[in-house]
Amino acid sequence: MSNNPADIEREIEETRERLAGTIDQLLYRSHPKTIAQREIAQIKAYYVDPATGEPRTDNILKTVGITVGVITTLVVIRKIAG
């Protein structure tokens, strides 16, 4: 670190630019649309292999099985209670 005013001003300007870039990145990453796109991409990657574009049938079947199980359980509970 130098005591030269020109060097200090340059360092302040460099720090200001770095901070502005960091703030821009944080604003982009925390924007609701960006978060939604990231979540959608994550869900798609769970059901479709990104490398081949083929559906991941094991994950699809797990989801279908869980859904059918939950619906069946709700129907049975409703019949018992009603």
KOLTITOR-673292 format. One record per residue (C-alpha): residue in three letters; x, z negated, y. Coordinates in steps of 0.05 Angstrom, whole numbers, plus 32768, in hexadecimal, padded with zeros to 4 digits. Layout:
REM KOLTITOR-673292
{residuo:ALA&east:X&up:Z&north:Y} $
...
END
This chain:
REM KOLTITOR-673292
{residuo:MET&east:8000&up:8000&north:8000} $
{residuo:SER&east:801A&up:8014&north:8043} $
{residuo:ASN&east:8011&up:7FF6&north:8088} $
{residuo:ASN&east:800F&up:803A&north:80A8} $
{residuo:PRO&east:7FCA&up:8045&north:80C8} $
{residuo:ALA&east:7FC6&up:808D&north:80B0} $
{residuo:ASP&east:7FD3&up:8077&north:8068} $
{residuo:ILE&east:7F9F&up:803F&north:806E} $
{residuo:GLU&east:7F6B&up:8070&north:808A} $
{residuo:ARG&east:7F7A&up:80A1&north:8051} $
{residuo:GLU&east:7F72&up:806A&north:801D} $
{residuo:ILE&east:7F31&up:8054&north:803C} $
{residuo:GLU&east:7F16&up:809B&north:803C} $
{residuo:GLU&east:7F2B&up:80A5&north:7FF3} $
{residuo:THR&east:7F09&up:8064&north:7FDF} $
{residuo:ARG&east:7ECA&up:8078&north:8006} $
{residuo:GLU&east:7EC8&up:80BB&north:7FE1} $
{residuo:ARG&east:7ED1&up:809A&north:7F9D} $
{residuo:LEU&east:7E99&up:8068&north:7FAD} $
{residuo:ALA&east:7E6B&up:80A0&north:7FC4} $
{residuo:GLY&east:7E78&up:80C5&north:7F83} $
{residuo:THR&east:7E6A&up:8086&north:7F5B} $
{residuo:ILE&east:7E29&up:8079&north:7F80} $
{residuo:ASP&east:7E13&up:80C1&north:7F75} $
{residuo:GLN&east:7E21&up:80BA&north:7F2A} $
{residuo:LEU&east:7DFA&up:8079&north:7F27} $
{residuo:LEU&east:7DBF&up:8097&north:7F4C} $
{residuo:TYR&east:7DBE&up:80D3&north:7F1D} $
{residuo:ARG&east:7DC4&up:80A8&north:7EDE} $
{residuo:SER&east:7D8D&up:8078&north:7EF4} $
{residuo:HIS&east:7D5C&up:80AD&north:7F0B} $
{residuo:PRO&east:7D1C&up:80A9&north:7EE0} $
{residuo:LYS&east:7D1E&up:80F4&north:7ED0} $
{residuo:THR&east:7D65&up:80EF&north:7EB7} $
{residuo:ILE&east:7D54&up:80B2&north:7E8C} $
{residuo:ALA&east:7D18&up:80D7&north:7E6F} $
{residuo:GLN&east:7D42&up:8115&north:7E5F} $
{residuo:ARG&east:7D77&up:80E9&north:7E3D} $
{residuo:GLU&east:7D42&up:80C6&north:7E13} $
{residuo:ILE&east:7D21&up:8107&north:7DFF} $
{residuo:ALA&east:7D64&up:8124&north:7DEA} $
{residuo:GLN&east:7D71&up:80E6&north:7DC0} $
{residuo:ILE&east:7D2E&up:80EC&north:7D9D} $
{residuo:LYS&east:7D38&up:8136&north:7D90} $
{residuo:ALA&east:7D7C&up:8128&north:7D73} $
{residuo:TYR&east:7D5B&up:80F7&north:7D43} $
{residuo:TYR&east:7D2B&up:812B&north:7D28} $
{residuo:VAL&east:7D55&up:816B&north:7D30} $
{residuo:ASP&east:7D9E&up:8173&north:7D1C} $
{residuo:PRO&east:7DC2&up:8187&north:7D5C} $
{residuo:ALA&east:7DF8&up:81AD&north:7D36} $
{residuo:THR&east:7DCB&up:81DA&north:7D0D} $
{residuo:GLY&east:7D87&up:81D5&north:7D31} $
{residuo:GLU&east:7D66&up:81C5&north:7CEE} $
{residuo:PRO&east:7D31&up:818F&north:7CEA} $
{residuo:ARG&east:7D47&up:814D&north:7CCB} $
{residuo:THR&east:7D11&up:8147&north:7C96} $
{residuo:ASP&east:7D27&up:8102&north:7C80} $
{residuo:ASN&east:7D1B&up:80E5&north:7CC5} $
{residuo:ILE&east:7CDA&up:810B&north:7CCD} $
{residuo:LEU&east:7CC0&up:80F2&north:7C8A} $
{residuo:LYS&east:7CD4&up:80AB&north:7C9C} $
{residuo:THR&east:7CAC&up:80AF&north:7CDD} $
{residuo:VAL&east:7C70&up:80CE&north:7CBA} $
{residuo:GLY&east:7C72&up:8099&north:7C84} $
{residuo:ILE&east:7C74&up:8060&north:7CB6} $
{residuo:THR&east:7C3B&up:807F&north:7CDE} $
{residuo:VAL&east:7C10&up:8088&north:7CA0} $
{residuo:GLY&east:7C20&up:8041&north:7C8A} $
{residuo:VAL&east:7C0D&up:8023&north:7CCD} $
{residuo:ILE&east:7BCB&up:804A&north:7CD0} $
{residuo:THR&east:7BBA&up:8037&north:7C89} $
{residuo:THR&east:7BC8&up:7FEE&north:7C97} $
{residuo:LEU&east:7B9C&up:7FEF&north:7CD5} $
{residuo:VAL&east:7B63&up:8011&north:7CAF} $
{residuo:VAL&east:7B67&up:7FDD&north:7C77} $
{residuo:ILE&east:7B69&up:7FA3&north:7CA8} $
{residuo:ARG&east:7B2D&up:7FC0&north:7CCD} $
{residuo:LYS&east:7B05&up:7FC7&north:7C8D} $
{residuo:ILE&east:7B16&up:7F81&north:7C77} $
{residuo:ALA&east:7B05&up:7F63&north:7CBB} $
{residuo:GLY&east:7AC6&up:7F8D&north:7CC4} $
END
